Structures are given as structure tokens and as C-alpha cells.
């Protein structure tokens, strides 16, 4: 059983990203039943996340956190950081011991 799903997406306010996040939101209860927390991440600022959640009520209703990785350290460490500073899409299941 996995402890968390870390999901990287490129940028807020883009076309594909909200559909992916909304679909994960629809699956969130199923993940929780399996003791797995979803965490989304992008290199956008927390202010961008907040503005996006206000502009798109579907994003505002998500029940999992969206990490602001402005330092790009997390995306770099998971090897999803593109040379332009934007995270590529990536999904990582992480067990309770921190193993991917």
C-alpha cells in the first residue's frame, strides 16, 4: 500500500492541467480509502495557485494540496524539471518508507 501520490504538472491556468487535477480530485476518495494522499505540484507560486482556485471553481474544490515549488528543488530532485524552469508531468507513488 502506498502512502502518497506526488503528481507534477507544468503550469496553472493551462488547458490540460485542470482536467488532470479535476480527474484526480474525482479519484481522491478512492485514494483515501487506500490510505494514499494525493499531492499535486508545479513551479508556480502559491499566489498563482490561489488565483487559479478563485478563477476556476473546479480547482478551488480540490481536497488535496497543491505544492508551490518555486525553488524548483522538488521538481529537480524528482527529475521532472525542464530546462525552462517548468515541471514536466510526472506521477510518483511513494510508500511509507519513502521508496518510489
CNS distance restraints for C-alpha pairs under 8 A (distance, minus, plus):
assign (resid   1 and name CA) (resid  34 and name CA) 7.11 0.50 0.50
assign (resid   1 and name CA) (resid  35 and name CA) 7.49 0.50 0.50
assign (resid   1 and name CA) (resid  36 and name CA) 7.84 0.50 0.50
assign (resid   1 and name CA) (resid  95 and name CA) 6.86 0.50 0.50
assign (resid   2 and name CA) (resid  34 and name CA) 7.87 0.50 0.50
assign (resid   2 and name CA) (resid  35 and name CA) 7.15 0.50 0.50
assign (resid   2 and name CA) (resid  36 and name CA) 5.80 0.50 0.50
assign (resid   2 and name CA) (resid  93 and name CA) 6.35 0.50 0.50
assign (resid   2 and name CA) (resid  94 and name CA) 5.77 0.50 0.50
assign (resid   2 and name CA) (resid  95 and name CA) 4.28 0.50 0.50
assign (resid   2 and name CA) (resid  96 and name CA) 6.53 0.50 0.50
assign (resid   3 and name CA) (resid  35 and name CA) 6.19 0.50 0.50
assign (resid   3 and name CA) (resid  36 and name CA) 4.63 0.50 0.50
assign (resid   3 and name CA) (resid  37 and name CA) 6.42 0.50 0.50
assign (resid   3 and name CA) (resid  93 and name CA) 7.56 0.50 0.50
assign (resid   3 and name CA) (resid  94 and name CA) 5.84 0.50 0.50
assign (resid   3 and name CA) (resid  95 and name CA) 4.79 0.50 0.50
assign (resid   3 and name CA) (resid  96 and name CA) 5.11 0.50 0.50
assign (resid   4 and name CA) (resid  35 and name CA) 7.98 0.50 0.50
assign (resid   4 and name CA) (resid  36 and name CA) 4.70 0.50 0.50
assign (resid   4 and name CA) (resid  37 and name CA) 4.56 0.50 0.50
assign (resid   4 and name CA) (resid  38 and name CA) 5.74 0.50 0.50
assign (resid   4 and name CA) (resid  39 and name CA) 7.26 0.50 0.50
assign (resid   4 and name CA) (resid  93 and name CA) 5.87 0.50 0.50
assign (resid   4 and name CA) (resid  94 and name CA) 5.27 0.50 0.50
assign (resid   4 and name CA) (resid  95 and name CA) 6.73 0.50 0.50
assign (resid   5 and name CA) (resid  36 and name CA) 6.78 0.50 0.50
assign (resid   5 and name CA) (resid  37 and name CA) 6.16 0.50 0.50
assign (resid   5 and name CA) (resid  38 and name CA) 4.78 0.50 0.50
assign (resid   5 and name CA) (resid  39 and name CA) 6.11 0.50 0.50
assign (resid   5 and name CA) (resid  91 and name CA) 6.75 0.50 0.50
assign (resid   5 and name CA) (resid  92 and name CA) 5.56 0.50 0.50
assign (resid   5 and name CA) (resid  93 and name CA) 4.60 0.50 0.50
assign (resid   5 and name CA) (resid  94 and name CA) 6.25 0.50 0.50
assign (resid   6 and name CA) (resid  38 and name CA) 6.18 0.50 0.50
assign (resid   6 and name CA) (resid  39 and name CA) 4.96 0.50 0.50
assign (resid   6 and name CA) (resid  40 and name CA) 5.81 0.50 0.50
assign (resid   6 and name CA) (resid  41 and name CA) 7.29 0.50 0.50
assign (resid   6 and name CA) (resid  91 and name CA) 5.69 0.50 0.50
assign (resid   6 and name CA) (resid  92 and name CA) 5.11 0.50 0.50
assign (resid   6 and name CA) (resid  93 and name CA) 6.51 0.50 0.50
assign (resid   6 and name CA) (resid  94 and name CA) 7.57 0.50 0.50
assign (resid   7 and name CA) (resid  38 and name CA) 7.44 0.50 0.50
assign (resid   7 and name CA) (resid  39 and name CA) 6.19 0.50 0.50
assign (resid   7 and name CA) (resid  40 and name CA) 4.63 0.50 0.50
assign (resid   7 and name CA) (resid  41 and name CA) 6.09 0.50 0.50
assign (resid   7 and name CA) (resid  89 and name CA) 7.36 0.50 0.50
assign (resid   7 and name CA) (resid  90 and name CA) 5.76 0.50 0.50
assign (resid   7 and name CA) (resid  91 and name CA) 4.41 0.50 0.50
assign (resid   7 and name CA) (resid  92 and name CA) 6.43 0.50 0.50
assign (resid   8 and name CA) (resid  40 and name CA) 5.76 0.50 0.50
assign (resid   8 and name CA) (resid  41 and name CA) 4.73 0.50 0.50
assign (resid   8 and name CA) (resid  42 and name CA) 5.75 0.50 0.50
assign (resid   8 and name CA) (resid  75 and name CA) 7.66 0.50 0.50
assign (resid   8 and name CA) (resid  80 and name CA) 7.79 0.50 0.50
assign (resid   8 and name CA) (resid  87 and name CA) 6.44 0.50 0.50
assign (resid   8 and name CA) (resid  88 and name CA) 6.67 0.50 0.50
assign (resid   8 and name CA) (resid  89 and name CA) 5.11 0.50 0.50
assign (resid   8 and name CA) (resid  90 and name CA) 5.03 0.50 0.50
assign (resid   8 and name CA) (resid  91 and name CA) 6.30 0.50 0.50
assign (resid   9 and name CA) (resid  17 and name CA) 6.35 0.50 0.50
assign (resid   9 and name CA) (resid  40 and name CA) 7.41 0.50 0.50
assign (resid   9 and name CA) (resid  41 and name CA) 6.35 0.50 0.50
assign (resid   9 and name CA) (resid  42 and name CA) 5.50 0.50 0.50
assign (resid   9 and name CA) (resid  87 and name CA) 6.10 0.50 0.50
assign (resid   9 and name CA) (resid  88 and name CA) 5.96 0.50 0.50
assign (resid   9 and name CA) (resid  89 and name CA) 4.65 0.50 0.50
assign (resid   9 and name CA) (resid  90 and name CA) 6.95 0.50 0.50
assign (resid  10 and name CA) (resid  17 and name CA) 7.31 0.50 0.50
assign (resid  10 and name CA) (resid  42 and name CA) 5.88 0.50 0.50
assign (resid  10 and name CA) (resid  43 and name CA) 7.36 0.50 0.50
assign (resid  10 and name CA) (resid  86 and name CA) 5.62 0.50 0.50
assign (resid  10 and name CA) (resid  87 and name CA) 4.85 0.50 0.50
assign (resid  10 and name CA) (resid  88 and name CA) 5.37 0.50 0.50
assign (resid  10 and name CA) (resid  89 and name CA) 6.33 0.50 0.50
assign (resid  11 and name CA) (resid  17 and name CA) 7.13 0.50 0.50
assign (resid  11 and name CA) (resid  42 and name CA) 6.15 0.50 0.50
assign (resid  11 and name CA) (resid  43 and name CA) 7.10 0.50 0.50
assign (resid  11 and name CA) (resid  44 and name CA) 6.36 0.50 0.50
assign (resid  11 and name CA) (resid  86 and name CA) 7.19 0.50 0.50
assign (resid  11 and name CA) (resid  87 and name CA) 7.77 0.50 0.50
assign (resid  12 and name CA) (resid  17 and name CA) 7.01 0.50 0.50
assign (resid  12 and name CA) (resid  18 and name CA) 7.83 0.50 0.50
assign (resid  12 and name CA) (resid  42 and name CA) 7.78 0.50 0.50
assign (resid  12 and name CA) (resid  44 and name CA) 6.84 0.50 0.50
assign (resid  12 and name CA) (resid  48 and name CA) 6.93 0.50 0.50
assign (resid  12 and name CA) (resid  49 and name CA) 6.71 0.50 0.50
assign (resid  12 and name CA) (resid  52 and name CA) 6.56 0.50 0.50
assign (resid  13 and name CA) (resid  17 and name CA) 7.68 0.50 0.50
assign (resid  13 and name CA) (resid  18 and name CA) 7.68 0.50 0.50
assign (resid  13 and name CA) (resid  52 and name CA) 6.38 0.50 0.50
assign (resid  14 and name CA) (resid  18 and name CA) 7.14 0.50 0.50
assign (resid  15 and name CA) (resid  19 and name CA) 7.51 0.50 0.50
assign (resid  16 and name CA) (resid  20 and name CA) 6.55 0.50 0.50
assign (resid  17 and name CA) (resid  21 and name CA) 6.21 0.50 0.50
assign (resid  18 and name CA) (resid  22 and name CA) 5.82 0.50 0.50
assign (resid  18 and name CA) (resid  59 and name CA) 6.96 0.50 0.50
assign (resid  19 and name CA) (resid  23 and name CA) 6.09 0.50 0.50
assign (resid  20 and name CA) (resid  24 and name CA) 6.27 0.50 0.50
assign (resid  21 and name CA) (resid  25 and name CA) 6.09 0.50 0.50
assign (resid  21 and name CA) (resid  40 and name CA) 7.84 0.50 0.50
assign (resid  21 and name CA) (resid  59 and name CA) 7.52 0.50 0.50
assign (resid  22 and name CA) (resid  26 and name CA) 6.29 0.50 0.50
assign (resid  22 and name CA) (resid  58 and name CA) 6.76 0.50 0.50
assign (resid  22 and name CA) (resid  59 and name CA) 6.83 0.50 0.50
assign (resid  22 and name CA) (resid  62 and name CA) 7.25 0.50 0.50
assign (resid  23 and name CA) (resid  27 and name CA) 6.46 0.50 0.50
assign (resid  24 and name CA) (resid  28 and name CA) 5.95 0.50 0.50
assign (resid  24 and name CA) (resid  38 and name CA) 7.97 0.50 0.50
assign (resid  25 and name CA) (resid  29 and name CA) 7.99 0.50 0.50
assign (resid  25 and name CA) (resid  62 and name CA) 5.66 0.50 0.50
assign (resid  25 and name CA) (resid  63 and name CA) 6.82 0.50 0.50
assign (resid  25 and name CA) (resid  64 and name CA) 7.54 0.50 0.50
assign (resid  27 and name CA) (resid  31 and name CA) 6.36 0.50 0.50
assign (resid  28 and name CA) (resid  32 and name CA) 6.14 0.50 0.50
assign (resid  28 and name CA) (resid  37 and name CA) 7.80 0.50 0.50
assign (resid  28 and name CA) (resid  38 and name CA) 7.01 0.50 0.50
assign (resid  28 and name CA) (resid  63 and name CA) 7.53 0.50 0.50
assign (resid  28 and name CA) (resid  64 and name CA) 7.75 0.50 0.50
assign (resid  29 and name CA) (resid  33 and name CA) 6.20 0.50 0.50
assign (resid  30 and name CA) (resid  34 and name CA) 6.59 0.50 0.50
assign (resid  31 and name CA) (resid  35 and name CA) 6.44 0.50 0.50
assign (resid  31 and name CA) (resid  36 and name CA) 5.05 0.50 0.50
assign (resid  31 and name CA) (resid  37 and name CA) 6.51 0.50 0.50
assign (resid  31 and name CA) (resid  38 and name CA) 7.42 0.50 0.50
assign (resid  32 and name CA) (resid  36 and name CA) 5.21 0.50 0.50
assign (resid  32 and name CA) (resid  37 and name CA) 6.10 0.50 0.50
assign (resid  37 and name CA) (resid  64 and name CA) 7.49 0.50 0.50
assign (resid  38 and name CA) (resid  64 and name CA) 5.92 0.50 0.50
assign (resid  38 and name CA) (resid  65 and name CA) 7.46 0.50 0.50
assign (resid  39 and name CA) (resid  64 and name CA) 6.01 0.50 0.50
assign (resid  39 and name CA) (resid  65 and name CA) 5.35 0.50 0.50
assign (resid  39 and name CA) (resid  66 and name CA) 5.96 0.50 0.50
assign (resid  39 and name CA) (resid  67 and name CA) 7.04 0.50 0.50
assign (resid  40 and name CA) (resid  64 and name CA) 7.56 0.50 0.50
assign (resid  40 and name CA) (resid  65 and name CA) 6.33 0.50 0.50
assign (resid  40 and name CA) (resid  66 and name CA) 4.56 0.50 0.50
assign (resid  40 and name CA) (resid  67 and name CA) 5.96 0.50 0.50
assign (resid  41 and name CA) (resid  66 and name CA) 5.31 0.50 0.50
assign (resid  41 and name CA) (resid  67 and name CA) 4.44 0.50 0.50
assign (resid  41 and name CA) (resid  68 and name CA) 6.14 0.50 0.50
assign (resid  41 and name CA) (resid  69 and name CA) 6.71 0.50 0.50
assign (resid  42 and name CA) (resid  66 and name CA) 7.65 0.50 0.50
assign (resid  42 and name CA) (resid  67 and name CA) 6.54 0.50 0.50
assign (resid  42 and name CA) (resid  68 and name CA) 5.88 0.50 0.50
assign (resid  42 and name CA) (resid  69 and name CA) 5.83 0.50 0.50
assign (resid  42 and name CA) (resid  70 and name CA) 7.88 0.50 0.50
assign (resid  42 and name CA) (resid  75 and name CA) 7.84 0.50 0.50
assign (resid  42 and name CA) (resid  86 and name CA) 7.41 0.50 0.50
assign (resid  42 and name CA) (resid  87 and name CA) 5.98 0.50 0.50
assign (resid  43 and name CA) (resid  68 and name CA) 5.81 0.50 0.50
assign (resid  43 and name CA) (resid  69 and name CA) 4.46 0.50 0.50
assign (resid  43 and name CA) (resid  70 and name CA) 4.73 0.50 0.50
assign (resid  43 and name CA) (resid  71 and name CA) 7.45 0.50 0.50
assign (resid  43 and name CA) (resid  72 and name CA) 6.03 0.50 0.50
assign (resid  43 and name CA) (resid  75 and name CA) 7.75 0.50 0.50
assign (resid  43 and name CA) (resid  85 and name CA) 7.40 0.50 0.50
assign (resid  43 and name CA) (resid  86 and name CA) 5.97 0.50 0.50
assign (resid  43 and name CA) (resid  87 and name CA) 6.28 0.50 0.50
assign (resid  44 and name CA) (resid  48 and name CA) 6.08 0.50 0.50
assign (resid  44 and name CA) (resid  49 and name CA) 7.01 0.50 0.50
assign (resid  44 and name CA) (resid  68 and name CA) 5.73 0.50 0.50
assign (resid  44 and name CA) (resid  69 and name CA) 6.62 0.50 0.50
assign (resid  44 and name CA) (resid  70 and name CA) 5.94 0.50 0.50
assign (resid  45 and name CA) (resid  49 and name CA) 6.46 0.50 0.50
assign (resid  45 and name CA) (resid  68 and name CA) 5.33 0.50 0.50
assign (resid  45 and name CA) (resid  69 and name CA) 7.23 0.50 0.50
assign (resid  45 and name CA) (resid  70 and name CA) 5.91 0.50 0.50
assign (resid  46 and name CA) (resid  50 and name CA) 6.18 0.50 0.50
assign (resid  46 and name CA) (resid  67 and name CA) 7.70 0.50 0.50
assign (resid  46 and name CA) (resid  68 and name CA) 5.41 0.50 0.50
assign (resid  47 and name CA) (resid  51 and name CA) 6.11 0.50 0.50
assign (resid  48 and name CA) (resid  52 and name CA) 6.03 0.50 0.50
assign (resid  49 and name CA) (resid  53 and name CA) 6.15 0.50 0.50
assign (resid  49 and name CA) (resid  66 and name CA) 7.48 0.50 0.50
assign (resid  49 and name CA) (resid  68 and name CA) 7.77 0.50 0.50
assign (resid  50 and name CA) (resid  54 and name CA) 6.29 0.50 0.50
assign (resid  51 and name CA) (resid  55 and name CA) 6.09 0.50 0.50
assign (resid  52 and name CA) (resid  56 and name CA) 5.89 0.50 0.50
assign (resid  52 and name CA) (resid  59 and name CA) 7.07 0.50 0.50
assign (resid  52 and name CA) (resid  60 and name CA) 7.72 0.50 0.50
assign (resid  53 and name CA) (resid  57 and name CA) 6.04 0.50 0.50
assign (resid  53 and name CA) (resid  58 and name CA) 7.47 0.50 0.50
assign (resid  53 and name CA) (resid  59 and name CA) 4.91 0.50 0.50
assign (resid  53 and name CA) (resid  60 and name CA) 4.08 0.50 0.50
assign (resid  53 and name CA) (resid  61 and name CA) 7.84 0.50 0.50
assign (resid  54 and name CA) (resid  59 and name CA) 7.98 0.50 0.50
assign (resid  54 and name CA) (resid  60 and name CA) 6.24 0.50 0.50
assign (resid  56 and name CA) (resid  60 and name CA) 6.50 0.50 0.50
assign (resid  57 and name CA) (resid  61 and name CA) 6.22 0.50 0.50
assign (resid  58 and name CA) (resid  62 and name CA) 6.91 0.50 0.50
assign (resid  69 and name CA) (resid  73 and name CA) 6.90 0.50 0.50
assign (resid  69 and name CA) (resid  74 and name CA) 6.42 0.50 0.50
assign (resid  69 and name CA) (resid  75 and name CA) 7.26 0.50 0.50
assign (resid  72 and name CA) (resid  76 and name CA) 5.99 0.50 0.50
assign (resid  72 and name CA) (resid  81 and name CA) 7.18 0.50 0.50
assign (resid  72 and name CA) (resid  85 and name CA) 7.03 0.50 0.50
assign (resid  72 and name CA) (resid  87 and name CA) 7.97 0.50 0.50
assign (resid  73 and name CA) (resid  77 and name CA) 6.01 0.50 0.50
assign (resid  74 and name CA) (resid  78 and name CA) 6.23 0.50 0.50
assign (resid  75 and name CA) (resid  79 and name CA) 6.06 0.50 0.50
assign (resid  75 and name CA) (resid  80 and name CA) 5.23 0.50 0.50
assign (resid  75 and name CA) (resid  81 and name CA) 4.98 0.50 0.50
assign (resid  75 and name CA) (resid  87 and name CA) 5.92 0.50 0.50
assign (resid  76 and name CA) (resid  80 and name CA) 6.08 0.50 0.50
assign (resid  76 and name CA) (resid  81 and name CA) 4.98 0.50 0.50
assign (resid  80 and name CA) (resid  87 and name CA) 5.45 0.50 0.50
assign (resid  80 and name CA) (resid  88 and name CA) 5.09 0.50 0.50
assign (resid  80 and name CA) (resid  89 and name CA) 7.01 0.50 0.50
assign (resid  80 and name CA) (resid  90 and name CA) 6.61 0.50 0.50
assign (resid  81 and name CA) (resid  85 and name CA) 6.22 0.50 0.50
assign (resid  81 and name CA) (resid  86 and name CA) 5.91 0.50 0.50
assign (resid  81 and name CA) (resid  87 and name CA) 4.52 0.50 0.50
assign (resid  81 and name CA) (resid  88 and name CA) 6.05 0.50 0.50
assign (resid  82 and name CA) (resid  86 and name CA) 5.43 0.50 0.50
assign (resid  82 and name CA) (resid  87 and name CA) 5.82 0.50 0.50
assign (resid  82 and name CA) (resid  88 and name CA) 6.24 0.50 0.50
assign (resid  92 and name CA) (resid 100 and name CA) 6.41 0.50 0.50
assign (resid  93 and name CA) (resid 100 and name CA) 5.69 0.50 0.50
assign (resid  94 and name CA) (resid  98 and name CA) 5.54 0.50 0.50
assign (resid  94 and name CA) (resid  99 and name CA) 5.48 0.50 0.50
assign (resid  94 and name CA) (resid 100 and name CA) 4.60 0.50 0.50
assign (resid  95 and name CA) (resid  99 and name CA) 5.38 0.50 0.50
assign (resid  95 and name CA) (resid 100 and name CA) 6.55 0.50 0.50
